[in-house]
Amino acid sequence: HGRCFSMWLAGGGIRPGQTFGETDDHSFNVARDPVHVHDLNATLLHCLGLDHTRLTFRFQGRDYRLTDVHGEVVTGLLA
């Protein structure tokens, strides 16, 4: 689904027993606390002890990284 996804995470610095975000009644649109996949990747890399902004490579004059330029660590997911 392009707008919403669910994921089960355990350990590694993730706060246990939480639900983060919410969809509408039809589970089609995000209703509260959206997390982009770039933010999720930045958060997981942070839990691994890696600075996502340093994982950058240059190709054809542009800097690329897994979290693009918009990825931010979602502190609400962290323990």
mmCIF file of the N, C-alpha and C atoms, coordinates in Angstrom:
data_MODEL
# 
_entry.id   MODEL 
# 
loop_
_atom_site.group_PDB 
_atom_site.id 
_atom_site.type_symbol 
_atom_site.label_atom_id 
_atom_site.label_alt_id 
_atom_site.label_comp_id 
_atom_site.label_asym_id 
_atom_site.label_entity_id 
_atom_site.label_seq_id 
_atom_site.pdbx_PDB_ins_code 
_atom_site.Cartn_x 
_atom_site.Cartn_y 
_atom_site.Cartn_z 
_atom_site.occupancy 
_atom_site.B_iso_or_equiv 
_atom_site.pdbx_formal_charge 
_atom_site.auth_seq_id 
_atom_site.auth_comp_id 
_atom_site.auth_asym_id 
_atom_site.auth_atom_id 
_atom_site.pdbx_PDB_model_num 
ATOM 1   N N  . HIS A 1 1  ? 0.859   -1.169 0.000   1.00 0.00 ? 1  HIS A N  1 
ATOM 2   C CA . HIS A 1 1  ? 0.000   0.000  0.000   1.00 0.00 ? 1  HIS A CA 1 
ATOM 3   C C  . HIS A 1 1  ? 0.901   1.226  0.000   1.00 0.00 ? 1  HIS A C  1 
ATOM 4   N N  . GLY A 1 2  ? 0.647   2.160  -0.831  1.00 0.00 ? 2  GLY A N  1 
ATOM 5   C CA . GLY A 1 2  ? 1.516   3.315  -0.988  1.00 0.00 ? 2  GLY A CA 1 
ATOM 6   C C  . GLY A 1 2  ? 1.440   4.365  0.098   1.00 0.00 ? 2  GLY A C  1 
ATOM 7   N N  . ARG A 1 3  ? 0.388   4.399  0.874   1.00 0.00 ? 3  ARG A N  1 
ATOM 8   C CA . ARG A 1 3  ? 0.223   5.465  1.861   1.00 0.00 ? 3  ARG A CA 1 
ATOM 9   C C  . ARG A 1 3  ? 0.464   5.018  3.292   1.00 0.00 ? 3  ARG A C  1 
ATOM 10  N N  . CYS A 1 4  ? 0.152   3.778  3.598   1.00 0.00 ? 4  CYS A N  1 
ATOM 11  C CA . CYS A 1 4  ? 0.220   3.311  4.989   1.00 0.00 ? 4  CYS A CA 1 
ATOM 12  C C  . CYS A 1 4  ? 0.890   1.941  5.031   1.00 0.00 ? 4  CYS A C  1 
ATOM 13  N N  . PHE A 1 5  ? 1.580   1.669  6.111   1.00 0.00 ? 5  PHE A N  1 
ATOM 14  C CA . PHE A 1 5  ? 2.165   0.354  6.307   1.00 0.00 ? 5  PHE A CA 1 
ATOM 15  C C  . PHE A 1 5  ? 2.250   0.075  7.797   1.00 0.00 ? 5  PHE A C  1 
ATOM 16  N N  . SER A 1 6  ? 2.388   -1.185 8.135   1.00 0.00 ? 6  SER A N  1 
ATOM 17  C CA . SER A 1 6  ? 2.582   -1.561 9.531   1.00 0.00 ? 6  SER A CA 1 
ATOM 18  C C  . SER A 1 6  ? 3.870   -2.356 9.627   1.00 0.00 ? 6  SER A C  1 
ATOM 19  N N  . MET A 1 7  ? 4.467   -2.310 10.802  1.00 0.00 ? 7  MET A N  1 
ATOM 20  C CA . MET A 1 7  ? 5.732   -2.990 11.007  1.00 0.00 ? 7  MET A CA 1 
ATOM 21  C C  . MET A 1 7  ? 5.839   -3.375 12.468  1.00 0.00 ? 7  MET A C  1 
ATOM 22  N N  . TRP A 1 8  ? 6.395   -4.534 12.708  1.00 0.00 ? 8  TRP A N  1 
ATOM 23  C CA . TRP A 1 8  ? 6.611   -5.009 14.060  1.00 0.00 ? 8  TRP A CA 1 
ATOM 24  C C  . TRP A 1 8  ? 8.103   -4.922 14.326  1.00 0.00 ? 8  TRP A C  1 
ATOM 25  N N  . LEU A 1 9  ? 8.501   -4.182 15.357  1.00 0.00 ? 9  LEU A N  1 
ATOM 26  C CA . LEU A 1 9  ? 9.910   -4.017 15.716  1.00 0.00 ? 9  LEU A CA 1 
ATOM 27  C C  . LEU A 1 9  ? 10.105  -4.454 17.157  1.00 0.00 ? 9  LEU A C  1 
ATOM 28  N N  . ALA A 1 10 ? 11.273  -5.007 17.462  1.00 0.00 ? 10 ALA A N  1 
ATOM 29  C CA . ALA A 1 10 ? 11.564  -5.424 18.832  1.00 0.00 ? 10 ALA A CA 1 
ATOM 30  C C  . ALA A 1 10 ? 13.042  -5.216 19.125  1.00 0.00 ? 10 ALA A C  1 
ATOM 31  N N  . GLY A 1 11 ? 13.321  -4.705 20.339  1.00 0.00 ? 11 GLY A N  1 
ATOM 32  C CA . GLY A 1 11 ? 14.701  -4.548 20.791  1.00 0.00 ? 11 GLY A CA 1 
ATOM 33  C C  . GLY A 1 11 ? 15.451  -3.470 20.047  1.00 0.00 ? 11 GLY A C  1 
ATOM 34  N N  . GLY A 1 12 ? 16.748  -3.436 20.253  1.00 0.00 ? 12 GLY A N  1 
ATOM 35  C CA . GLY A 1 12 ? 17.619  -2.536 19.513  1.00 0.00 ? 12 GLY A CA 1 
ATOM 36  C C  . GLY A 1 12 ? 17.380  -1.061 19.732  1.00 0.00 ? 12 GLY A C  1 
ATOM 37  N N  . GLY A 1 13 ? 16.808  -0.681 20.862  1.00 0.00 ? 13 GLY A N  1 
ATOM 38  C CA . GLY A 1 13 ? 16.590  0.731  21.141  1.00 0.00 ? 13 GLY A CA 1 
ATOM 39  C C  . GLY A 1 13 ? 15.201  1.239  20.813  1.00 0.00 ? 13 GLY A C  1 
ATOM 40  N N  . ILE A 1 14 ? 14.319  0.362  20.346  1.00 0.00 ? 14 ILE A N  1 
ATOM 41  C CA . ILE A 1 14 ? 12.936  0.741  20.053  1.00 0.00 ? 14 ILE A CA 1 
ATOM 42  C C  . ILE A 1 14 ? 12.109  0.579  21.329  1.00 0.00 ? 14 ILE A C  1 
ATOM 43  N N  . ARG A 1 15 ? 11.295  1.569  21.640  1.00 0.00 ? 15 ARG A N  1 
ATOM 44  C CA . ARG A 1 15 ? 10.454  1.511  22.836  1.00 0.00 ? 15 ARG A CA 1 
ATOM 45  C C  . ARG A 1 15 ? 9.433   0.378  22.689  1.00 0.00 ? 15 ARG A C  1 
ATOM 46  N N  . PRO A 1 16 ? 9.363   -0.517 23.679  1.00 0.00 ? 16 PRO A N  1 
ATOM 47  C CA . PRO A 1 16 ? 8.446   -1.657 23.573  1.00 0.00 ? 16 PRO A CA 1 
ATOM 48  C C  . PRO A 1 16 ? 6.996   -1.282 23.851  1.00 0.00 ? 16 PRO A C  1 
ATOM 49  N N  . GLY A 1 17 ? 6.093   -2.079 23.308  1.00 0.00 ? 17 GLY A N  1 
ATOM 50  C CA . GLY A 1 17 ? 4.674   -1.980 23.610  1.00 0.00 ? 17 GLY A CA 1 
ATOM 51  C C  . GLY A 1 17 ? 3.990   -0.709 23.172  1.00 0.00 ? 17 GLY A C  1 
ATOM 52  N N  . GLN A 1 18 ? 4.329   -0.204 22.022  1.00 0.00 ? 18 GLN A N  1 
ATOM 53  C CA . GLN A 1 18 ? 3.717   1.045  21.582  1.00 0.00 ? 18 GLN A CA 1 
ATOM 54  C C  . GLN A 1 18 ? 3.074   0.890  20.210  1.00 0.00 ? 18 GLN A C  1 
ATOM 55  N N  . THR A 1 19 ? 2.120   1.730  19.961  1.00 0.00 ? 19 THR A N  1 
ATOM 56  C CA . THR A 1 19 ? 1.537   1.893  18.641  1.00 0.00 ? 19 THR A CA 1 
ATOM 57  C C  . THR A 1 19 ? 1.842   3.316  18.220  1.00 0.00 ? 19 THR A C  1 
ATOM 58  N N  . PHE A 1 20 ? 2.427   3.482  17.048  1.00 0.00 ? 20 PHE A N  1 
ATOM 59  C CA . PHE A 1 20 ? 2.819   4.810  16.584  1.00 0.00 ? 20 PHE A CA 1 
ATOM 60  C C  . PHE A 1 20 ? 2.103   5.084  15.279  1.00 0.00 ? 20 PHE A C  1 
ATOM 61  N N  . GLY A 1 21 ? 1.364   6.173  15.236  1.00 0.00 ? 21 GLY A N  1 
ATOM 62  C CA . GLY A 1 21 ? 0.622   6.535  14.031  1.00 0.00 ? 21 GLY A CA 1 
ATOM 63  C C  . GLY A 1 21 ? -0.760  5.910  14.016  1.00 0.00 ? 21 GLY A C  1 
ATOM 64  N N  . GLU A 1 22 ? -1.551  6.378  13.075  1.00 0.00 ? 22 GLU A N  1 
ATOM 65  C CA . GLU A 1 22 ? -2.941  5.911  12.991  1.00 0.00 ? 22 GLU A CA 1 
ATOM 66  C C  . GLU A 1 22 ? -3.465  6.177  11.588  1.00 0.00 ? 22 GLU A C  1 
ATOM 67  N N  . THR A 1 23 ? -4.332  5.287  11.112  1.00 0.00 ? 23 THR A N  1 
ATOM 68  C CA . THR A 1 23 ? -4.972  5.483  9.814   1.00 0.00 ? 23 THR A CA 1 
ATOM 69  C C  . THR A 1 23 ? -6.434  5.870  10.013  1.00 0.00 ? 23 THR A C  1 
ATOM 70  N N  . ASP A 1 24 ? -7.075  6.236  8.906   1.00 0.00 ? 24 ASP A N  1 
ATOM 71  C CA . ASP A 1 24 ? -8.505  6.547  8.969   1.00 0.00 ? 24 ASP A CA 1 
ATOM 72  C C  . ASP A 1 24 ? -9.312  5.258  9.144   1.00 0.00 ? 24 ASP A C  1 
ATOM 73  N N  . ASP A 1 25 ? -10.613 5.377  9.188   1.00 0.00 ? 25 ASP A N  1 
ATOM 74  C CA . ASP A 1 25 ? -11.487 4.222  9.427   1.00 0.00 ? 25 ASP A CA 1 
ATOM 75  C C  . ASP A 1 25 ? -11.396 3.156  8.339   1.00 0.00 ? 25 ASP A C  1 
ATOM 76  N N  . HIS A 1 26 ? -10.946 3.542  7.149   1.00 0.00 ? 26 HIS A N  1 
ATOM 77  C CA . HIS A 1 26 ? -10.830 2.600  6.038   1.00 0.00 ? 26 HIS A CA 1 
ATOM 78  C C  . HIS A 1 26 ? -9.398  2.094  5.852   1.00 0.00 ? 26 HIS A C  1 
ATOM 79  N N  . SER A 1 27 ? -8.490  2.502  6.745   1.00 0.00 ? 27 SER A N  1 
ATOM 80  C CA . SER A 1 27 ? -7.068  2.130  6.674   1.00 0.00 ? 27 SER A CA 1 
ATOM 81  C C  . SER A 1 27 ? -6.455  2.504  5.332   1.00 0.00 ? 27 SER A C  1 
ATOM 82  N N  . PHE A 1 28 ? -6.872  3.640  4.808   1.00 0.00 ? 28 PHE A N  1 
ATOM 83  C CA . PHE A 1 28 ? -6.394  4.073  3.499   1.00 0.00 ? 28 PHE A CA 1 
ATOM 84  C C  . PHE A 1 28 ? -5.459  5.269  3.596   1.00 0.00 ? 28 PHE A C  1 
ATOM 85  N N  . ASN A 1 29 ? -5.759  6.225  4.471   1.00 0.00 ? 29 ASN A N  1 
ATOM 86  C CA . ASN A 1 29 ? -4.947  7.431  4.628   1.00 0.00 ? 29 ASN A CA 1 
ATOM 87  C C  . ASN A 1 29 ? -4.408  7.529  6.049   1.00 0.00 ? 29 ASN A C  1 
ATOM 88  N N  . VAL A 1 30 ? -3.287  8.204  6.190   1.00 0.00 ? 30 VAL A N  1 
ATOM 89  C CA . VAL A 1 30 ? -2.715  8.452  7.511   1.00 0.00 ? 30 VAL A CA 1 
ATOM 90  C C  . VAL A 1 30 ? -3.543  9.521  8.208   1.00 0.00 ? 30 VAL A C  1 
ATOM 91  N N  . ALA A 1 31 ? -3.946  9.238  9.443   1.00 0.00 ? 31 ALA A N  1 
ATOM 92  C CA . ALA A 1 31 ? -4.751  10.192 10.208  1.00 0.00 ? 31 ALA A CA 1 
ATOM 93  C C  . ALA A 1 31 ? -3.924  10.909 11.278  1.00 0.00 ? 31 ALA A C  1 
ATOM 94  N N  . ARG A 1 32 ? -2.856  10.239 11.773  1.00 0.00 ? 32 ARG A N  1 
ATOM 95  C CA . ARG A 1 32 ? -2.074  10.836 12.860  1.00 0.00 ? 32 ARG A CA 1 
ATOM 96  C C  . ARG A 1 32 ? -0.646  10.287 12.827  1.00 0.00 ? 32 ARG A C  1 
ATOM 97  N N  . ASP A 1 33 ? 0.318   11.149 13.122  1.00 0.00 ? 33 ASP A N  1 
ATOM 98  C CA . ASP A 1 33 ? 1.743   10.791 13.245  1.00 0.00 ? 33 ASP A CA 1 
ATOM 99  C C  . ASP A 1 33 ? 2.293   10.023 12.038  1.00 0.00 ? 33 ASP A C  1 
ATOM 100 N N  . PRO A 1 34 ? 2.307   10.633 10.858  1.00 0.00 ? 34 PRO A N  1 
ATOM 101 C CA . PRO A 1 34 ? 2.868   9.935  9.700   1.00 0.00 ? 34 PRO A CA 1 
ATOM 102 C C  . PRO A 1 34 ? 4.382   9.763  9.830   1.00 0.00 ? 34 PRO A C  1 
ATOM 103 N N  . VAL A 1 35 ? 4.892   8.644  9.336   1.00 0.00 ? 35 VAL A N  1 
ATOM 104 C CA . VAL A 1 35 ? 6.331   8.371  9.307   1.00 0.00 ? 35 VAL A CA 1 
ATOM 105 C C  . VAL A 1 35 ? 6.673   7.956  7.883   1.00 0.00 ? 35 VAL A C  1 
ATOM 106 N N  . HIS A 1 36 ? 7.491   8.747  7.226   1.00 0.00 ? 36 HIS A N  1 
ATOM 107 C CA . HIS A 1 36 ? 7.922   8.417  5.866   1.00 0.00 ? 36 HIS A CA 1 
ATOM 108 C C  . HIS A 1 36 ? 8.972   7.312  5.940   1.00 0.00 ? 36 HIS A C  1 
ATOM 109 N N  . VAL A 1 37 ? 9.111   6.540  4.876   1.00 0.00 ? 37 VAL A N  1 
ATOM 110 C CA . VAL A 1 37 ? 10.086  5.450  4.860   1.00 0.00 ? 37 VAL A CA 1 
ATOM 111 C C  . VAL A 1 37 ? 11.506  5.987  5.058   1.00 0.00 ? 37 VAL A C  1 
ATOM 112 N N  . HIS A 1 38 ? 11.799  7.204  4.607   1.00 0.00 ? 38 HIS A N  1 
ATOM 113 C CA . HIS A 1 38 ? 13.120  7.798  4.847   1.00 0.00 ? 38 HIS A CA 1 
ATOM 114 C C  . HIS A 1 38 ? 13.339  8.027  6.338   1.00 0.00 ? 38 HIS A C  1 
ATOM 115 N N  . ASP A 1 39 ? 12.300  8.445  7.045   1.00 0.00 ? 39 ASP A N  1 
ATOM 116 C CA . ASP A 1 39 ? 12.404  8.637  8.492   1.00 0.00 ? 39 ASP A CA 1 
ATOM 117 C C  . ASP A 1 39 ? 12.579  7.298  9.208   1.00 0.00 ? 39 ASP A C  1 
ATOM 118 N N  . LEU A 1 40 ? 11.880  6.281  8.756   1.00 0.00 ? 40 LEU A N  1 
ATOM 119 C CA . LEU A 1 40 ? 12.027  4.955  9.350   1.00 0.00 ? 40 LEU A CA 1 
ATOM 120 C C  . LEU A 1 40 ? 13.451  4.444  9.153   1.00 0.00 ? 40 LEU A C  1 
ATOM 121 N N  . ASN A 1 41 ? 13.992  4.595  7.946   1.00 0.00 ? 41 ASN A N  1 
ATOM 122 C CA . ASN A 1 41 ? 15.368  4.171  7.688   1.00 0.00 ? 41 ASN A CA 1 
ATOM 123 C C  . ASN A 1 41 ? 16.357  4.941  8.553   1.00 0.00 ? 41 ASN A C  1 
ATOM 124 N N  . ALA A 1 42 ? 16.173  6.247  8.698   1.00 0.00 ? 42 ALA A N  1 
ATOM 125 C CA . ALA A 1 42 ? 17.059  7.052  9.536   1.00 0.00 ? 42 ALA A CA 1 
ATOM 126 C C  . ALA A 1 42 ? 17.001  6.583  10.985  1.00 0.00 ? 42 ALA A C  1 
ATOM 127 N N  . THR A 1 43 ? 15.813  6.231  11.461  1.00 0.00 ? 43 THR A N  1 
ATOM 128 C CA . THR A 1 43 ? 15.644  5.766  12.834  1.00 0.00 ? 43 THR A CA 1 
ATOM 129 C C  . THR A 1 43 ? 16.322  4.416  13.042  1.00 0.00 ? 43 THR A C  1 
ATOM 130 N N  . LEU A 1 44 ? 16.149  3.495  12.112  1.00 0.00 ? 44 LEU A N  1 
ATOM 131 C CA . LEU A 1 44 ? 16.784  2.179  12.229  1.00 0.00 ? 44 LEU A CA 1 
ATOM 132 C C  . LEU A 1 44 ? 18.303  2.289  12.159  1.00 0.00 ? 44 LEU A C  1 
ATOM 133 N N  . LEU A 1 45 ? 18.816  3.140  11.287  1.00 0.00 ? 45 LEU A N  1 
ATOM 134 C CA . LEU A 1 45 ? 20.264  3.351  11.218  1.00 0.00 ? 45 LEU A CA 1 
ATOM 135 C C  . LEU A 1 45 ? 20.784  3.963  12.513  1.00 0.00 ? 45 LEU A C  1 
ATOM 136 N N  . HIS A 1 46 ? 20.026  4.874  13.104  1.00 0.00 ? 46 HIS A N  1 
ATOM 137 C CA . HIS A 1 46 ? 20.390  5.468  14.392  1.00 0.00 ? 46 HIS A CA 1 
ATOM 138 C C  . HIS A 1 46 ? 20.493  4.381  15.470  1.00 0.00 ? 46 HIS A C  1 
ATOM 139 N N  . CYS A 1 47 ? 19.546  3.449  15.475  1.00 0.00 ? 47 CYS A N  1 
ATOM 140 C CA . CYS A 1 47 ? 19.571  2.349  16.445  1.00 0.00 ? 47 CYS A CA 1 
ATOM 141 C C  . CYS A 1 47 ? 20.781  1.440  16.243  1.00 0.00 ? 47 CYS A C  1 
ATOM 142 N N  . LEU A 1 48 ? 21.280  1.378  15.030  1.00 0.00 ? 48 LEU A N  1 
ATOM 143 C CA . LEU A 1 48 ? 22.482  0.597  14.733  1.00 0.00 ? 48 LEU A CA 1 
ATOM 144 C C  . LEU A 1 48 ? 23.760  1.379  15.015  1.00 0.00 ? 48 LEU A C  1 
ATOM 145 N N  . GLY A 1 49 ? 23.613  2.625  15.441  1.00 0.00 ? 49 GLY A N  1 
ATOM 146 C CA . GLY A 1 49 ? 24.775  3.448  15.751  1.00 0.00 ? 49 GLY A CA 1 
ATOM 147 C C  . GLY A 1 49 ? 25.385  4.129  14.544  1.00 0.00 ? 49 GLY A C  1 
ATOM 148 N N  . LEU A 1 50 ? 24.629  4.248  13.465  1.00 0.00 ? 50 LEU A N  1 
ATOM 149 C CA . LEU A 1 50 ? 25.125  4.863  12.235  1.00 0.00 ? 50 LEU A CA 1 
ATOM 150 C C  . LEU A 1 50 ? 24.456  6.213  12.007  1.00 0.00 ? 50 LEU A C  1 
ATOM 151 N N  . ASP A 1 51 ? 25.250  7.174  11.590  1.00 0.00 ? 51 ASP A N  1 
ATOM 152 C CA . ASP A 1 51 ? 24.725  8.494  11.247  1.00 0.00 ? 51 ASP A CA 1 
ATOM 153 C C  . ASP A 1 51 ? 24.272  8.455  9.788   1.00 0.00 ? 51 ASP A C  1 
ATOM 154 N N  . HIS A 1 52 ? 22.973  8.502  9.576   1.00 0.00 ? 52 HIS A N  1 
ATOM 155 C CA . HIS A 1 52 ? 22.437  8.360  8.218   1.00 0.00 ? 52 HIS A CA 1 
ATOM 156 C C  . HIS A 1 52 ? 22.896  9.472  7.287   1.00 0.00 ? 52 HIS A C  1 
ATOM 157 N N  . THR A 1 53 ? 23.267  10.626 7.811   1.00 0.00 ? 53 THR A N  1 
ATOM 158 C CA . THR A 1 53 ? 23.708  11.725 6.948   1.00 0.00 ? 53 THR A CA 1 
ATOM 159 C C  . THR A 1 53 ? 25.113  11.489 6.399   1.00 0.00 ? 53 THR A C  1 
ATOM 160 N N  . ARG A 1 54 ? 25.865  10.582 7.012   1.00 0.00 ? 54 ARG A N  1 
ATOM 161 C CA . ARG A 1 54 ? 27.225  10.305 6.543   1.00 0.00 ? 54 ARG A CA 1 
ATOM 162 C C  . ARG A 1 54 ? 27.274  9.181  5.517   1.00 0.00 ? 54 ARG A C  1 
ATOM 163 N N  . LEU A 1 55 ? 26.179  8.464  5.339   1.00 0.00 ? 55 LEU A N  1 
ATOM 164 C CA . LEU A 1 55 ? 26.118  7.391  4.346   1.00 0.00 ? 55 LEU A CA 1 
ATOM 165 C C  . LEU A 1 55 ? 25.680  7.980  3.006   1.00 0.00 ? 55 LEU A C  1 
ATOM 166 N N  . THR A 1 56 ? 26.561  8.764  2.422   1.00 0.00 ? 56 THR A N  1 
ATOM 167 C CA . THR A 1 56 ? 26.247  9.524  1.216   1.00 0.00 ? 56 THR A CA 1 
ATOM 168 C C  . THR A 1 56 ? 27.218  9.146  0.101   1.00 0.00 ? 56 THR A C  1 
ATOM 169 N N  . PHE A 1 57 ? 26.720  9.006  -1.110  1.00 0.00 ? 57 PHE A N  1 
ATOM 170 C CA . PHE A 1 57 ? 27.595  8.814  -2.262  1.00 0.00 ? 57 PHE A CA 1 
ATOM 171 C C  . PHE A 1 57 ? 27.178  9.788  -3.356  1.00 0.00 ? 57 PHE A C  1 
ATOM 172 N N  . ARG A 1 58 ? 28.152  10.195 -4.139  1.00 0.00 ? 58 ARG A N  1 
ATOM 173 C CA . ARG A 1 58 ? 27.914  11.158 -5.203  1.00 0.00 ? 58 ARG A CA 1 
ATOM 174 C C  . ARG A 1 58 ? 27.831  10.419 -6.535  1.00 0.00 ? 58 ARG A C  1 
ATOM 175 N N  . PHE A 1 59 ? 26.793  10.759 -7.303  1.00 0.00 ? 59 PHE A N  1 
ATOM 176 C CA . PHE A 1 59 ? 26.613  10.173 -8.628  1.00 0.00 ? 59 PHE A CA 1 
ATOM 177 C C  . PHE A 1 59 ? 26.085  11.254 -9.548  1.00 0.00 ? 59 PHE A C  1 
ATOM 178 N N  . GLN A 1 60 ? 26.778  11.483 -10.641 1.00 0.00 ? 60 GLN A N  1 
ATOM 179 C CA . GLN A 1 60 ? 26.414  12.483 -11.642 1.00 0.00 ? 60 GLN A CA 1 
ATOM 180 C C  . GLN A 1 60 ? 26.138  13.844 -11.010 1.00 0.00 ? 60 GLN A C  1 
ATOM 181 N N  . GLY A 1 61 ? 26.991  14.229 -10.077 1.00 0.00 ? 61 GLY A N  1 
ATOM 182 C CA . GLY A 1 61 ? 26.914  15.552 -9.479  1.00 0.00 ? 61 GLY A CA 1 
ATOM 183 C C  . GLY A 1 61 ? 25.872  15.720 -8.393  1.00 0.00 ? 61 GLY A C  1 
ATOM 184 N N  . ARG A 1 62 ? 25.222  14.632 -7.986  1.00 0.00 ? 62 ARG A N  1 
ATOM 185 C CA . ARG A 1 62 ? 24.196  14.724 -6.936  1.00 0.00 ? 62 ARG A CA 1 
ATOM 186 C C  . ARG A 1 62 ? 24.549  13.784 -5.800  1.00 0.00 ? 62 ARG A C  1 
ATOM 187 N N  . ASP A 1 63 ? 24.314  14.242 -4.571  1.00 0.00 ? 63 ASP A N  1 
ATOM 188 C CA . ASP A 1 63 ? 24.522  13.397 -3.401  1.00 0.00 ? 63 ASP A CA 1 
ATOM 189 C C  . ASP A 1 63 ? 23.288  12.532 -3.165  1.00 0.00 ? 63 ASP A C  1 
ATOM 190 N N  . TYR A 1 64 ? 23.509  11.246 -2.975  1.00 0.00 ? 64 TYR A N  1 
ATOM 191 C CA . TYR A 1 64 ? 22.432  10.285 -2.719  1.00 0.00 ? 64 TYR A CA 1 
ATOM 192 C C  . TYR A 1 64 ? 22.675  9.616  -1.377  1.00 0.00 ? 64 TYR A C  1 
ATOM 193 N N  . ARG A 1 65 ? 21.590  9.283  -0.696  1.00 0.00 ? 65 ARG A N  1 
ATOM 194 C CA . ARG A 1 65 ? 21.688  8.467  0.506   1.00 0.00 ? 65 ARG A CA 1 
ATOM 195 C C  . ARG A 1 65 ? 20.372  7.724  0.722   1.00 0.00 ? 65 ARG A C  1 
ATOM 196 N N  . LEU A 1 66 ? 20.431  6.684  1.540   1.00 0.00 ? 66 LEU A N  1 
ATOM 197 C CA . LEU A 1 66 ? 19.277  5.837  1.793   1.00 0.00 ? 66 LEU A CA 1 
ATOM 198 C C  . LEU A 1 66 ? 18.093  6.626  2.326   1.00 0.00 ? 66 LEU A C  1 
ATOM 199 N N  . THR A 1 67 ? 18.364  7.655  3.109   1.00 0.00 ? 67 THR A N  1 
ATOM 200 C CA . THR A 1 67 ? 17.299  8.447  3.724   1.00 0.00 ? 67 THR A CA 1 
ATOM 201 C C  . THR A 1 67 ? 16.996  9.716  2.945   1.00 0.00 ? 67 THR A C  1 
ATOM 202 N N  . ASP A 1 68 ? 17.536  9.844  1.736   1.00 0.00 ? 68 ASP A N  1 
ATOM 203 C CA . ASP A 1 68 ? 17.381  11.036 0.912   1.00 0.00 ? 68 ASP A CA 1 
ATOM 204 C C  . ASP A 1 68 ? 17.757  12.269 1.733   1.00 0.00 ? 68 ASP A C  1 
ATOM 205 N N  . VAL A 1 69 ? 17.331  13.418 1.366   1.00 0.00 ? 69 VAL A N  1 
ATOM 206 C CA . VAL A 1 69 ? 17.668  14.629 2.124   1.00 0.00 ? 69 VAL A CA 1 
ATOM 207 C C  . VAL A 1 69 ? 16.600  14.954 3.158   1.00 0.00 ? 69 VAL A C  1 
ATOM 208 N N  . HIS A 1 70 ? 15.522  14.179 3.177   1.00 0.00 ? 70 HIS A N  1 
ATOM 209 C CA . HIS A 1 70 ? 14.400  14.492 4.055   1.00 0.00 ? 70 HIS A CA 1 
ATOM 210 C C  . HIS A 1 70 ? 14.350  13.620 5.302   1.00 0.00 ? 70 HIS A C  1 
ATOM 211 N N  . GLY A 1 71 ? 15.121  12.541 5.361   1.00 0.00 ? 71 GLY A N  1 
ATOM 212 C CA . GLY A 1 71 ? 15.030  11.598 6.468   1.00 0.00 ? 71 GLY A CA 1 
ATOM 213 C C  . GLY A 1 71 ? 15.474  12.189 7.795   1.00 0.00 ? 71 GLY A C  1 
ATOM 214 N N  . GLU A 1 72 ? 14.653  12.000 8.822   1.00 0.00 ? 72 GLU A N  1 
ATOM 215 C CA . GLU A 1 72 ? 14.955  12.442 10.184  1.00 0.00 ? 72 GLU A CA 1 
ATOM 216 C C  . GLU A 1 72 ? 14.653  11.299 11.145  1.00 0.00 ? 72 GLU A C  1 
ATOM 217 N N  . VAL A 1 73 ? 15.437  11.210 12.217  1.00 0.00 ? 73 VAL A N  1 
ATOM 218 C CA . VAL A 1 73 ? 15.205  10.191 13.235  1.00 0.00 ? 73 VAL A CA 1 
ATOM 219 C C  . VAL A 1 73 ? 13.884  10.492 13.947  1.00 0.00 ? 73 VAL A C  1 
ATOM 220 N N  . VAL A 1 74 ? 13.032  9.486  14.077  1.00 0.00 ? 74 VAL A N  1 
ATOM 221 C CA . VAL A 1 74 ? 11.745  9.624  14.773  1.00 0.00 ? 74 VAL A CA 1 
ATOM 222 C C  . VAL A 1 74 ? 11.990  9.282  16.243  1.00 0.00 ? 74 VAL A C  1 
ATOM 223 N N  . THR A 1 75 ? 12.195  10.302 17.061  1.00 0.00 ? 75 THR A N  1 
ATOM 224 C CA . THR A 1 75 ? 12.539  10.079 18.469  1.00 0.00 ? 75 THR A CA 1 
ATOM 225 C C  . THR A 1 75 ? 11.394  9.442  19.248  1.00 0.00 ? 75 THR A C  1 
ATOM 226 N N  . GLY A 1 76 ? 10.165  9.585  18.785  1.00 0.00 ? 76 GLY A N  1 
ATOM 227 C CA . GLY A 1 76 ? 9.025   8.970  19.454  1.00 0.00 ? 76 GLY A CA 1 
ATOM 228 C C  . GLY A 1 76 ? 9.043   7.451  19.424  1.00 0.00 ? 76 GLY A C  1 
ATOM 229 N N  . LEU A 1 77 ? 9.829   6.870  18.521  1.00 0.00 ? 77 LEU A N  1 
ATOM 230 C CA . LEU A 1 77 ? 9.940   5.414  18.446  1.00 0.00 ? 77 LEU A CA 1 
ATOM 231 C C  . LEU A 1 77 ? 11.031  4.857  19.348  1.00 0.00 ? 77 LEU A C  1 
ATOM 232 N N  . LEU A 1 78 ? 11.913  5.726  19.831  1.00 0.00 ? 78 LEU A N  1 
ATOM 233 C CA . LEU A 1 78 ? 13.081  5.273  20.584  1.00 0.00 ? 78 LEU A CA 1 
ATOM 234 C C  . LEU A 1 78 ? 12.780  5.084  22.064  1.00 0.00 ? 78 LEU A C  1 
ATOM 235 N N  . ALA A 1 79 ? 13.482  4.119  22.650  1.00 0.00 ? 79 ALA A N  1 
ATOM 236 C CA . ALA A 1 79 ? 13.319  3.840  24.090  1.00 0.00 ? 79 ALA A CA 1 
ATOM 237 C C  . ALA A 1 79 ? 13.961  4.940  24.918  1.00 0.00 ? 79 ALA A C  1 
# 
